[in-house]
Amino acid sequence: MKKITMGAILLFLCVFTGSNVQAQLLKKLKDKVNQAADKVVGKKVDSTVNANTGGVVGEEGEAGASSNGKPSNKGGAGLKNTPPPDVLQQIKDAEDAHNANNFSDARYSVQQALMGVEIQLAREILKSLPATINSLPKDTLQDKVMSTQWGWSNLSMQRVYTDGKDKQLTVTIGNNSFYAPYMNLYFNNTMLQADANQQNFKQVRVKGNKSIIQYEDSKGYTLITPIGQTSMIVWECINFADENEVMNAANSFDIDGIKKMLGEQ
């Protein structure tokens, strides 16, 4: 277990050498953490996480109680952003918990370590994206990185490009269950038509990658490109002139580079 931890430390200390190299090192670190998970958790871990992982109160709990007669909330400071989990510390905590036979805490710490790696990787991918798209500057204040599950299956990141008025491109990279039905239509080779003459959903290619594009008056254009078994890139384009402008915007992204950073084939 110490060898695994030291390997993770060496990889983590080398990450300041450029986006692509850093992403590859983070991918290797993720693999090391997964190996640690196998050793720390083993077959003894229960399928659920204990109270350390938090939870949602059910309908009969306090959080689900009726609000009749209670004042409505009119404001508050909200929640502050917290830094991503410290990967090396979480691996150490997992070792300590495992040695103490506290397998549920060990599992939780391994999950936190994986989340820390994922968030760092997502940030590197966002750094690699273009500064402007079709003259639309990036708005880094709207950057989002989300990691909610074990492994890569629910890692996603989002970047917005906007003129600050009425034209905007939002790109989301990673797992996006909201668009899964569209992908099913794609794989089933299904075409939808708005009327007898104009399609509102069709297959296209982005830099050689099979994709689908959809148009709705209320939403604008949505372009989806699968980049792995569960991952995809989704471009949502508001007030773009036509599908050619959307395709030109998508072609500005280094899709192969994103695949490589994610470890996708």
N, C-alpha and C positions, 0 to 999 in steps of 0.2 A: 504493500500500500504506500510505503514511503517513496518507492521509485516512481509510482504514478504521480504522487504529489510533487516531487522534485521535477518531473517532466513537465507538469503543468506550470510550475513556477518559471522554468526556463523559457517555455513558450510565451508565457504572459509578459516576461520582461523584455521580449524581443519585438513587441507589437508596434513600435514606433518607427517603422521603416517603409511606410507607404501604404496606400489603401489596399491594393491587390495583395501584396505580401502579407499585410496585417490580417486581411480577411482569411487568407489561407492558414495562417498561424492560429487564428481564432477557431477555424474549422477543425484543425488538429487538436486544439485545446478542448473543443467540444467532444471529440472522440475520446480524449483522455478522461474527461469527466464521466462520459458514458461507461468507460471501463471501470472507473472508480465506483460508479453506481452499482455495477454488477457485483463488485467485491464487497461493497459496504452493505448493500441491501440484501442480496442473495434471495433465498427462498423463504426467509423468515419474516419478511415484511408483510404486514397486513395490506390488503388492497385499498384501504382508505387511510387518509392522513388524520392524525389526531387534532386536538383543538389548536395546536400550534399553527396550523395552516389557516385558521380563521374559518368563517362560515356565514351562512345567511340564516337568519331566524325564520322559522316556518310561520305559517298562517296563524297558528295558535300561540306563537311566541309573542314577546313584547313588541318586536318590530312589526308584527303583522296585526297588532291590535287595532281596533276601530279608532278612528280619529274623531268620532262624534263628540262634540263638546270641548274639543281641544283647540287652542289657537293655531292658526296656520303660520308657518315659518315665513318671515319677511326678509330674511337676509342672514348673512354670516360670513366669516372669513374663509370658509371652504377648507380644502385640503392643500397642503404644499407638496410640490414634487419632491420625491425622495431619490437619492442616487441609486443606481442599479446595485444589486448584491455584489459584495466583494468575493470574487471567485475563489481566491486562495483561502480566505478565511472560512468560507462555507465548506470547502473540502476538508479543512482542518476540523471544523465543527462536526462534519459527518464522521470523520475518523474517531473523534472523541466520543460521540454518541454511540457509534458501533462498538467501541471498546467497553462502553458502559452497558452494553446490551439494550440500549434505548433505540430500537430499530426504526420506530416511527419518526423520531427526531432526526435520525440518520438519513432517512428517505427525504424528509423535508429539506435538509441542508443540501443534499445532492440536487434536488429540484431547484433550489435557489442558485446554486452554482451554474447550472445549465441556463437558467434565466439570465444570469449576469453575462454569460458568454453570448447569448443570443442578442441581448440589447446592445452590447458593444459591436457585434457584427452588423446589426441593422444600422447603427450610426455610421459605420464605415461605408456601407452601401450608399446611404444618403449623401455622404461627402463626395462620392464618386459621380453623382448625377450632374447633368449640365446646370450651369448657372442661369441660363435663360433658354426658353423654348418659344420659338416663333415670336421673338421680341417680348415675351412675357417673363419678367424676372421672378426668381424663386422667392418665396416668403417663408424663411426658416422658422419664423415664430409659429407657424402652423404645422411644423414637422411633428409627426407622431411615430412612436415606436411601441409596439404591443407584443408582449410575450405572455401567454396565459396558460400554457399547458406544457407537459413534459416533452422535450424534443423540439423539432422544428415545425410540428404540424400546425401550430397556431402562432407562429412568428409572422408579423407583418409590419410594414413601415409605410409612411405616407408623406408625400411632398406636394405642396401647392405652388403653382405658378399663376400669377394674376396681375392684371393691370390696375387693380384696385378699384375698378369700376364694374363692368359687366361681363368681362371676358376672363375665363379661368380654366386652367387645366389641373386636375388632381390625379396624381399617379399613386397607386397603391401596389406594393410588391409583397408577395407572400401568400399565405392561406387566406382565402376570402370565401366563406361559405355562402354569403349572400348571392354570389354569382354562380354557384354550383349548378343551379337549374339551366343556366345558359350554356354551360359547358356540356351538360347532358344533351341538350339540343344539338350542339356542335358535333359531338361524337356520334350522335344518331343521324347525322347528315340531314337535319331538318331545316327547312326554310320557312320563315314567317313573312307574310306580306301585308302591308298596310292597305293596299287596294290592288286592283288588277294590274296596275302598271308599275308601281314603285315598291321595292322591297324595303322593309325597315329592319331587316336582320339578315346578314349574309356572311359567308366565309371569305376571308382575305388572308394575305401573308404579310408579316412584318419582318423584314430582313430574313426571309426564307422560313420563318416560323409560322405554322398554321395558326390562324387567329379568327375571331369573329368580331363583327362590328354591328352595332344596333343604333337606331336613331329614334328618339321620341321628342315631340315638340316641347313637352314640359321639362325634359331633362337634358336635351342635346344629344351628343354622341357618346357612346360607350364602346371602347375597344378593349378586347380581352385576348391575351396571349398566354397559353400555358407554358410554364418553364420547368416542369417537373411532374412528379406523380400527384402532388397536392397543391403545388404553388402556381401562381400566375401573376402577370402584370396587368393591371387594369388602368386604362386611361379614361377619365371622365372629362369631356370637353364641353364647356358651356359657351354658347355664342360663337362657335367656329363656323366659318363660311360654308364649308362643305366637307365631304369625307376626304378629299385630297389634302386639305389642310390638317386634318386629324392624322392621316397616315404620315405626312411629313414630320409632324411633331413626334410621333412614336418612333420614327426612324432616326431621330436625334439621340435616342438612348442606346447605350452599349449593352444590348441584351445578352450577348455571349459573355461579357464581363460580369454581368449580374449573376448569370447562371454559375459561372466559375466561383464567384465569391460565396454563393450559397451552397456550393458543392453539388449542384445539379448536373446531370448528364445532358 
